[in-house]
């Protein structure tokens, strides 16, 4: 359950971030441009220097991990699994950016037997908040209304907005836009 006003705050933040990027609420969001605006570097597995080709192949398997954020002082780097579709990568990237925008602190840090930090994770509430904000960043309500008013086919709209069809359908449903324009 979200705090009262959280969903509206996310919609407003999405509009503000879009304005900073010089785009309207109904324009597609380039998640990498948003990361750049936030001074956060984005890499794919192929960009990681010193990683063996065998390791890159293992890490790039479909269905595995999605994205990881590495923090070093004030610097941030997000690494995406490049085996995922462009729409999935946009969702993964905005999800990671959402954790940072929401100033979430990881609740768990896994350390290997050799003492190497492996993964930080977030609590269920923080994951749900990042999911919601991620959806708002990619497809704010104004964008969904724009898509419906133009009577765009959902498959075409998903491609145009660089998101997965499942993300578009999900946002249409949870915002009520699907039912408002039937």
Phi, psi and omega per residue, in radians:
X1 nan 2.285 3.127
X2 -1.485 2.661 3.026
X3 -1.115 2.629 3.104
X4 -0.981 2.258 3.116
X5 1.586 -0.131 -3.081
X6 -1.077 -0.805 -3.097
X7 -1.113 -0.722 3.106
X8 -1.132 -0.699 3.111
X9 -1.052 -0.731 3.129
X10 -1.090 -0.763 3.115
X11 -1.056 -0.770 -3.138
X12 -1.147 -0.715 3.112
X13 -1.085 -0.728 3.114
X14 -1.025 -0.789 3.136
X15 -1.116 -0.727 3.132
X16 -1.114 -0.781 -3.126
X17 -1.139 -0.666 3.086
X18 -1.117 -0.708 3.113
X19 -1.100 -0.707 3.094
X20 -1.059 -0.555 3.132
X21 -1.520 -0.068 3.122
X22 1.355 0.465 3.111
X23 -2.126 2.756 -3.135
X24 -1.503 2.904 3.098
X25 -1.060 -0.359 -3.128
X26 -1.735 0.016 3.077
X27 -1.443 2.653 3.032
X28 -1.109 2.514 3.102
X29 -1.686 2.241 2.997
X30 -1.557 1.840 -3.062
X31 -1.061 -0.575 3.111
X32 -1.211 -0.591 3.074
X33 -1.162 -0.664 3.082
X34 -1.118 -0.771 3.101
X35 -1.040 -0.766 3.116
X36 -1.064 -0.754 3.103
X37 -1.043 -0.570 3.132
X38 -1.560 0.092 -3.136
X39 1.065 0.731 3.117
X40 -2.060 2.180 3.123
X41 -1.365 2.584 3.111
X42 -2.228 2.225 3.099
X43 -2.173 2.792 2.894
X44 -1.824 3.024 -3.132
X45 -0.987 -0.635 -3.099
X46 -1.127 -0.363 -3.130
X47 -1.443 -0.203 -3.084
X48 -1.338 1.985 -3.110
X49 -1.326 2.430 3.067
X50 1.529 -0.025 3.120
X51 -1.539 2.225 -3.110
X52 -1.112 2.722 3.124
X53 -1.097 -0.580 3.090
X54 -1.119 -0.765 3.116
X55 -1.121 -0.719 3.120
X56 -1.076 -0.714 3.133
X57 -1.115 -0.776 3.132
X58 -1.102 -0.791 -3.102
X59 -1.196 -0.508 -3.072
X60 -1.534 0.196 3.124
X61 -1.131 2.432 3.083
X62 -1.136 2.453 3.063
X63 1.575 -0.146 3.115
X64 -1.464 -2.517 -3.140
X65 -1.073 2.819 -3.078
X66 -1.881 -0.902 -3.093
X67 -2.773 2.760 3.086
X68 -2.459 2.449 3.072
X69 -1.891 2.254 3.103
X70 -1.958 2.249 -3.118
X71 -2.028 2.266 3.063
X72 -2.331 1.756 -3.024
X73 1.110 -2.175 3.126
X74 -1.596 -0.125 -3.119
X75 -1.468 2.523 -3.128
X76 -2.279 2.471 3.078
X77 -2.383 2.261 3.065
X78 -1.952 2.223 3.101
X79 -1.900 2.217 -3.113
X80 -1.824 2.592 3.023
X81 -1.389 1.859 -3.049
X82 -1.267 -0.103 3.096
X83 -1.370 -0.253 3.128
X84 -1.402 2.763 3.141
X85 -1.099 2.841 3.111
X86 -1.033 -0.740 3.118
X87 -1.098 -0.731 3.113
X88 -1.152 -0.707 3.116
X89 -1.109 -0.661 3.095
X90 -1.090 -0.754 3.101
X91 -1.118 -0.777 -3.141
X92 -1.087 -0.754 -3.128
X93 -1.144 -0.819 -3.130
X94 -1.188 -0.497 3.057
X95 -1.117 -0.830 3.121
X96 -1.122 -0.722 3.087
X97 -1.089 -0.626 3.136
X98 -1.089 -0.744 3.075
X99 -0.987 -0.727 -3.123
X100 -1.235 -0.757 3.121
X101 -1.098 -0.601 3.138
X102 -1.472 -0.034 -3.139
X103 0.980 0.693 3.099
X104 -1.216 2.517 3.050
X105 -1.931 2.283 3.130
X106 -1.027 2.541 3.134
X107 -1.726 -0.220 -3.080
X108 -2.531 2.414 3.082
X109 -2.232 2.088 3.128
X110 -1.635 2.376 3.133
X111 -2.208 2.314 -3.119
X112 -1.233 2.957 3.103
X113 -1.056 -0.489 3.131
X114 -1.426 -0.015 3.101
X115 1.523 0.282 -3.128
X116 -1.645 2.278 3.104
X117 -1.136 2.272 -3.077
X118 -1.837 -0.888 -2.998
X119 -2.818 2.448 2.978
X120 -1.829 2.521 3.108
X121 -2.307 2.852 -3.077
X122 -1.988 2.759 3.077
X123 -1.239 2.893 -3.104
X124 -0.992 -0.777 -3.134
X125 -1.062 -0.762 3.127
X126 -1.153 -0.655 3.099
X127 -1.116 -0.745 3.129
X128 -1.144 -0.680 3.095
X129 -1.124 -0.762 3.128
X130 -1.138 -0.660 3.082
X131 -1.063 -0.804 -3.097
X132 -1.137 -0.830 -3.140
X133 -1.103 -0.685 3.110
X134 -1.003 -0.800 3.098
X135 -1.082 -0.707 3.119
X136 -1.155 -0.664 3.136
X137 -1.132 -0.781 -3.102
X138 -1.325 -0.741 -3.035
X139 -2.415 1.295 3.082
X140 -1.126 2.830 -3.091
X141 -0.932 -0.690 -3.137
X142 -1.047 -0.648 3.101
X143 -1.162 -0.763 -3.132
X144 -1.105 -0.733 3.092
X145 -1.096 -0.731 3.112
X146 -1.033 -0.782 3.125
X147 -1.067 -0.793 -3.126
X148 -1.167 -0.753 -3.133
X149 -1.110 -0.588 3.102
X150 -1.438 -0.075 -3.134
X151 0.966 0.686 3.108
X152 -1.233 2.392 2.995
X153 -1.056 2.401 -3.059
X154 -1.072 -0.628 3.119
X155 -1.132 -0.727 3.115
X156 -1.178 -0.752 3.138
X157 -1.088 -0.721 3.132
X158 -1.052 -0.760 3.102
X159 -1.136 -0.788 -3.116
X160 -1.055 -0.646 -3.099
X161 -1.665 0.042 3.049
X162 1.160 0.590 3.137
X163 -2.168 2.914 3.071
X164 -1.334 2.691 3.090
X165 -1.070 -0.659 3.138
X166 -1.133 -0.634 3.090
X167 -1.140 -0.769 3.141
X168 -1.077 -0.815 -3.137
X169 -1.107 -0.721 3.114
X170 -1.041 -0.870 -3.107
X171 -1.136 -0.674 3.097
X172 -1.038 -0.668 -3.119
X173 -1.313 -0.881 -3.029
X174 -1.237 -0.385 3.118
X175 -1.553 -0.239 -3.124
X176 1.488 -0.011 -3.110
X177 -1.115 -0.646 3.119
X178 -0.978 -0.708 -3.068
X179 -1.479 -0.484 -3.137
X180 -1.161 -0.552 -3.045
X181 -1.977 0.487 3.085
X182 -1.454 nan nan
